[in-house]
Amino acid sequence: MSGFSRKIINTASAVSLAALLFAVGVSAAEQTPGARKTSFAPPESSANRPSLEGIARGLLAGADNVLVFSAPPRETEEDALRTYQPIAEYLSRITNKTIVYRYPKDWLTYQTEMQRGSYDLVFDGPHFNSWRISHLQHSALVKIAGEHAFAVVVRKDDNRITDLKQLAGQKVCGMNPPNLGTLSVLGQFDNPARQPLIMNSLGWTKAYEGVAFEKKCAAAIVPMANLKKFSNHENSVRVLYRTKALPNQAFSAGPRISVQDQALIAAALMSQEGSPAVARLVSAYGGEKGLAYASKEEFAGLDAYLKDSWGYSR
């Protein structure tokens, strides 16, 4: 067991495990041909070590002591590995379990595998967290601190567009549904035949540049937190519309991760020791305030954003 684990469980001055469980809000998950994974195997006895052959065969999540971590395909696989692989490796050491990061090749793969319960640990938007809590017995662990809202921006020198409804039938750079920002914006258009045309972008920078510099879209949907980071954005674009603020993106854990390990994972992500592992993720998703504990109650009802999306009606 690592020094961090001993500190959490054994040190008298540390927060008790029961208190961690309360703060985290813990409540009483398979490899597809199109998905790729990377793995980290922590040092342990041969009796408990998952077989490499088993991992190669793509065992069910949770089988042979293997837990699967994933997130939406919002960036290239290379960028995703840089962000999420350090987290998988760190949590593998902390829990003494093999946690593999699996990159979904597209949104359809991600949705299908998530709905099947193939993922044990997930980092994504509040509407997905809400759905998994309601339907897959997931528990909310840790979230990006602060509010989660999106902006629809247009070029500052484009005076033709003054109202969101004017984007009907026009190209908008963003991410395909069921991305929360896209769903929030499309929900403002009553007639499905009169909606913007979403041009899928790999990453929020690409979406922003598609309007600000490349001019291939009339507008872009980007998180407010990310917009603030773009250099000189006030002179390049203007905000046409802002969505309702919601709880931020979060990690959730499924029932194949024990209650004790869920608490340990939450505490590890929040710890100073875990800062290097989550640094890229926090920076990528605008977390100026870092991470905060999450509870299932704050995500209640947010799965309503998915009501018209394929596969979420159960």
Secondary structure, DSSP 8 states (H G I E B T S, - for coil): --HHHHHHHH-TTS--HHHHHHHHT-------TT-EEEEE-----TTTS--HHHHHTT--TTGGGEEEEE----S-HHHHHHHHHHHHHHHHHHHTSEEEEEE-SSHHHHHHHHHTT--SEEEE-HHHHHHHHHHS--EEEEEESSEE-EEEEEETT--S--SGGGGTTSEEEE--TT-HHHHHHHTT-S-TTS--EEEE-SSHHHHHHHHHTS--SSEEEEEHHHHTTSTTHHHHEEEEEE---EE--EEEE-TTS-HHHHHHHHHHHHSSTTHHHHHHHHHHTT-TT-EEE--GGGGTTGGGGGTTSTT---
